[in-house]
Amino acid sequence: MSRRIREDISIRLFDPKMITIALFLVLLYFHDQLRYSAAQLQFGFYSETCPSAESIVRDVVQQAVTNDPGKAAVLLRLQFHDCFVEGCDGSILIKHGGNDDERFAAGNAGVAGFDVIDEAKSELERFCPGVVSCADIVALAARDAIAEAKGPFYEVPTGRRDGLIANVDHAKNLPDVQDSINTLKSKFREKGLSDQDLVLLSAGAHTIGTTACFFVIPRLDAQDPTINSEFFQILRSKCPQGGDVNVRIPLDWDSQFVFDNQIFQNIKNGRGVILSDSVLYQDNNMKKIIDSYLETNQSSKANFAADFTKAMIKMGAIGVKIGAEGEIRRLCSATNYRFLAGVGGFNIIGKVKSAVERFCPGVVSCADIIAIAARDAIITAKGSFYEVPTGRNDGRISNVKNAEKLPDAQDSIATLKAKFREQGLTNRDLVLLSRCAYHRIDGMLLCHATVDFFQVLRLKCPRGGYVCFKIPLDWDGKFQFDNQVLRSKCTTPH
Ligand code: HEM
């Protein structure tokens, strides 16, 4: 570089104008970094890792709402109940089998839509296994459900990871229909949501959907004076004293299927259906907020659709887990277990279950589906057909400790035999069901890898190499359901 050019560059670098520009660029960079770390989530988080993620969720939601228009409200409510416990981390989806899962909390009574989330997850696992979190599916499904109900569309920031904990006790403090206005306000404030968010998200979201009479009867029995007297009679006829608490009635009277601000008018006129909606108009500040959406003067009228979507995005960011926190569940109803490393196929079982539930809800156990799917997988691999006896019930307990007894690739032959025996299985079963243990059990030659084969394996799995790289268990016969594995060299440590 000539001296002249060098001098030119150094002069320009120390030019005050250049320093100002450089400073500005540095600040801009850090501002962006701060903005992203504060917001945590990103728009289009899956644009590179799973470009079709959002369209897959949308298709599943569209189909579900077409089959049952009530599903739109169900999916919107699901996100609220997910986000208010442990943050928006899909914890409400977990079903370990006992009654102590979060979803069984009293405050979650009637929450549904799990089948739609499971179905979307199955599809996503087919296209981008292990990439899209269940928590994000819940958020996207709520957005798409709102759009299906002709509500406003909004971009959903994504990148949530799935939680590892789901406990009924952690859902004790959900906002309740009987809560006072002050309690409701403080429960929302605890989640970083303002009074305006409370109005928009609770009453606003109730512009679609229904409630069970269970939540209405107590206020009718108590002769709640805030209910318009004519409307009181209507409600009483739908939800009579001592009547069926499961009968469902619209939350937004006369406008149940339209995503609009009619519910605010109803609340103002004493036609709110549940107490937690009506109680909002008893508070001066909340009253002003509700009235701002009912202004007749269009120029000063608050924009319900725009404000509602902002509040949804805010709610969708409560306590999110990002980066290395949590996990990406393979199945939305269960956390990924440490001891099931490498075990897959959950998405297929989830998909089969969704399909079976459509035809015979609550009839076929997941345990039977696994048994039948294993048989069908064997047939697909050109193995022989066998009838599968069915009638298994699904378990109620699922604990990581109980999986510690699984046979391990490093177990000695004695331990393997004992572990199979504990399950009522013979040595022959061990040979047939596992892999290459046959030679050792029969007292024949131990199944040492030959020198040649050792080299082949070492080449595939070099010391310090990528441990997730997969190689066939049945060398030379990997796609054939045959007994080659018994004849050939041992490819596993046992
Ligand atoms: C003050 C807080 C809230 C309370 C006390 C409350 C209470 C309720 C109750 C009692 C029901 C009837 C449930 C049933 O019978 O199945 C209901 C339904 C519903 N809630 Fe809320 N809610 C609140 C906030 C929210 C929020 C924040 C959202 C969403 C952003 C929401 C969305 C819905 C929807 C869409 C339904 C109708 C569900 C259906 O049709 O199955 N709610 N809510």
Residues whose N, C-alpha, C, O or C-beta is under 5 A from the ligand:
A	BS01	HEM	G70 A73 V74 L76 R77 F80 A109 G110 P175 D176 V177 L184 L201 S202 A205 I208 G209 T210 T211 A212 F215 S276
